[in-house]
């Protein structure tokens, strides 16, 4: 993810930190000026990831928590794409971790109070290290939307959380992937807090029937660009790397 020659960052598409339509931002938005502080050696020199840490089914969420080979409930899908730098060159060796709700919109987490059932065969998390050409892929279940308290009760679109680790702890980026055609995307205050339509669209995966694994598994393509004018929007570091 490092490059001695960096393209100029574009800060004009930054989301509104204080966005009352997204109720949580009222309390979370900072009210003091930003400060900077130097990184420590551990933050800039590690971790180092290798394929040795990846298990056989780490990128297969359909199987990696299955009990007695039972299939999770829901529509099976393939999510794939590439991680690229600001010059659109592939980034190899990046650790991608994902987490998501199950088909009924519930996370396997004790704090999730969504009134739907936990799927005993689906944990909703996986990981993959990008290939030499920057590619990755996950087999999973299409997540369901879920209600949350905002302006009354509103609904989050179907989405998958992505975490991308580079060559150090200081190079972790977090974003969300949405699904093409989901009508809830345009209604979501979290999405609409991003003022730039081009950046909002960068978070929407594209249906790709050409990559369908079989007649009952659809594929969605989601490319991740780390920096530059075409970069993906990241929650924790909006300007990318």
C-alpha positions in Angstrom: 0.0 0.0 0.0 3.0 2.3 0.3 4.1 4.5 -2.6 6.8 7.2 -2.6 4.8 9.2 -5.2 1.3 9.9 -3.9 -1.5 11.6 -5.8 -3.0 14.6 -4.2 -5.9 13.8 -1.9 -9.4 15.2 -2.7 -11.1 16.2 0.5 -14.2 17.7 -1.3 -16.2 14.5 -1.1 -15.9 14.1 2.6 -19.1 13.0 4.4 -20.8 15.3 6.9 -19.4 14.4 10.3 -22.4 16.1 12.0 -25.4 14.8 10.0 -28.6 15.0 12.1 -30.5 12.8 9.7 -28.2 10.1 11.0 -29.1 10.3 14.7 -25.9 8.7 16.1 -23.7 11.4 14.5 -25.2 14.0 16.8 -23.4 12.4 19.8 -20.4 11.0 17.9 -19.4 14.1 15.9 -16.2 15.6 17.4 -16.5 19.2 18.7 -12.8 19.9 19.1 -10.0 20.4 16.6 -8.1 17.4 15.3 -4.7 16.7 16.7 -1.8 14.7 15.3 0.8 12.5 17.1 3.8 10.4 15.9 3.4 6.7 15.2 5.3 4.2 17.1 7.6 1.5 15.5 5.0 -1.2 16.1 2.4 0.8 14.2 4.5 1.4 11.1 6.5 -1.9 10.9 3.8 -4.6 11.4 2.0 -6.9 11.3 3.3 -9.1 8.5 0.6 -11.4 7.0 1.2 -14.6 5.0 -1.0 -17.3 3.5 0.0 -19.5 6.5 -2.6 -17.7 8.7 -5.5 -18.5 6.4 -7.5 -21.6 6.9 -9.1 -23.7 4.2 -12.6 -22.2 4.6 -11.7 -18.8 6.0 -13.1 -17.1 2.8 -16.1 -19.5 2.7 -18.7 -18.2 5.1 -21.1 -20.8 3.9 -18.9 -23.6 5.3 -16.7 -22.0 8.0 -19.2 -22.2 10.8 -21.4 -25.0 9.4 -22.5 -27.7 11.9 -22.5 -31.2 10.4 -22.2 -29.8 6.9 -25.6 -28.1 7.2 -26.1 -25.1 4.9 -26.9 -21.7 6.3 -30.3 -20.2 5.5 -30.3 -17.7 2.6 -29.3 -17.0 -0.9 -25.7 -18.1 -1.6 -23.5 -15.6 -3.4 -19.9 -15.0 -4.5 -18.4 -11.6 -3.7 -15.1 -10.9 -5.5 -12.9 -8.1 -6.8 -9.5 -6.6 -6.7 -7.6 -4.2 -4.4 -5.8 -1.5 -6.3 -3.6 1.4 -5.4 -4.1 5.0 -6.5 -2.5 4.2 -9.9 -4.9 1.3 -10.3 -2.1 -1.2 -9.9 -2.9 -4.4 -8.0 -2.1 -4.7 -4.3 -0.9 -8.2 -3.2 -0.7 -9.5 0.3 -3.4 -7.3 1.8 -5.5 -9.0 4.5 -9.2 -8.5 3.9 -11.6 -9.3 6.7 -15.4 -9.2 6.3 -18.3 -9.4 8.7 -22.1 -9.2 8.0 -25.6 -10.0 9.2 -27.2 -13.3 8.3 -30.1 -13.7 5.8 -32.6 -12.3 8.3 -30.5 -9.2 9.1 -29.1 -10.4 12.4 -25.5 -10.4 13.5 -24.1 -13.2 15.7 -23.4 -10.7 18.6 -25.0 -10.5 22.0 -25.8 -6.8 21.5 -27.8 -7.4 18.4 -31.4 -7.1 19.5 -33.0 -7.5 16.0 -36.1 -9.6 16.6 -35.0 -12.4 14.2 -33.3 -15.7 14.7 -29.5 -16.4 14.8 -28.5 -18.9 12.2 -26.6 -21.7 14.0 -24.7 -22.5 10.8 -23.6 -18.9 10.0 -21.1 -16.8 11.9 -20.9 -14.0 9.3 -17.2 -13.4 9.2 -14.3 -14.4 7.0 -10.8 -13.4 5.7 -8.6 -13.6 2.7 -5.2 -12.4 1.6 -5.1 -10.8 -1.9 -3.3 -12.6 -4.7 -0.5 -11.3 -6.8 -3.0 -9.6 -9.1 -4.8 -8.1 -6.1 -7.8 -10.3 -6.4 -10.0 -11.7 -3.6 -13.2 -13.7 -3.3 -15.7 -14.8 -0.6 -18.5 -17.3 -0.7 -21.2 -16.2 1.6 -25.0 -15.6 2.2 -26.6 -12.5 1.0 -27.3 -10.5 4.2 -30.7 -9.2 5.0 -31.7 -5.6 5.8 -32.5 -4.7 9.3 -34.4 -2.0 11.3 -32.6 0.4 13.6 -33.8 3.3 15.7 -33.0 6.6 14.0 -35.8 9.0 13.0 -38.3 6.5 14.4 -37.5 3.1 12.9 -35.5 3.0 9.7 -33.9 0.2 7.7 -30.3 -0.4 6.8 -29.7 -1.7 3.3 -28.1 -5.1 2.8 -24.4 -4.6 3.3 -21.1 -6.3 4.1 -18.4 -4.7 6.2 -14.8 -4.8 4.8 -11.5 -4.3 6.7 -8.3 -4.0 4.6 -4.9 -4.3 6.3 -1.7 -3.2 4.5 1.8 -3.5 5.7 1.3 -2.0 9.2 -1.4 -1.4 11.8 -1.5 2.2 10.6 -2.7 1.0 7.2 -6.1 -0.4 8.1 -9.1 0.9 6.1 -12.8 0.0 6.8 -15.7 0.4 4.5 -19.1 -1.2 3.6 -20.2 -2.8 0.4 -23.8 -2.5 -0.7 -25.8 -4.4 -3.4 -26.8 -3.1 -6.8 -30.5 -2.6 -7.1 -31.3 -2.4 -3.3 -33.9 0.4 -3.0 -32.9 1.0 0.6 -29.5 2.5 -0.4 -30.9 5.8 -1.4 -33.0 6.1 1.8 -30.1 5.3 4.2 -28.9 8.3 6.2 -25.4 6.7 6.6 -25.0 6.5 2.9 -26.5 10.0 2.3 -24.1 11.6 4.7 -21.6 11.2 1.8 -22.4 14.3 -0.4 -20.6 13.1 -3.5 -22.8 10.8 -5.7 -19.7 9.2 -7.4 -18.3 8.2 -4.0 -21.6 6.8 -2.9 -21.7 4.6 -6.0 -18.2 3.3 -5.3 -19.7 1.4 -2.4 -22.2 -0.4 -4.5 -21.2 -3.8 -5.8 -22.2 -4.8 -9.4 -24.1 -7.9 -10.2 -22.0 -10.1 -12.5 -23.9 -13.0 -13.9 -20.9 -14.1 -16.0 -19.2 -15.2 -12.7 -22.1 -17.2 -11.4 -20.7 -20.3 -9.9 -23.8 -22.3 -10.7 -27.5 -21.5 -11.5 -28.2 -20.8 -7.8 -25.2 -18.7 -6.8 -25.0 -15.1 -8.1 -21.8 -13.1 -8.1 -21.2 -9.5 -7.1 -18.0 -7.5 -8.1 -16.6 -5.0 -5.6 -13.3 -3.4 -6.5 -11.4 -1.4 -3.8 -9.2 1.5 -4.6 -7.0 2.8 -1.8 -6.4 6.4 -2.8 -6.7 9.0 -5.6 -9.7 10.5 -7.4 -11.3 7.1 -7.8 -10.8 5.8 -4.3 -13.3 3.9 -2.3 -14.9 5.7 0.6 -13.5 4.5 3.9 -15.2 5.1 7.3 -12.1 5.3 9.5 -9.8 7.2 7.1 -11.9 9.0 4.5 -8.9 10.2 2.5 -7.6 6.7 2.1 -3.9 5.9 2.5 
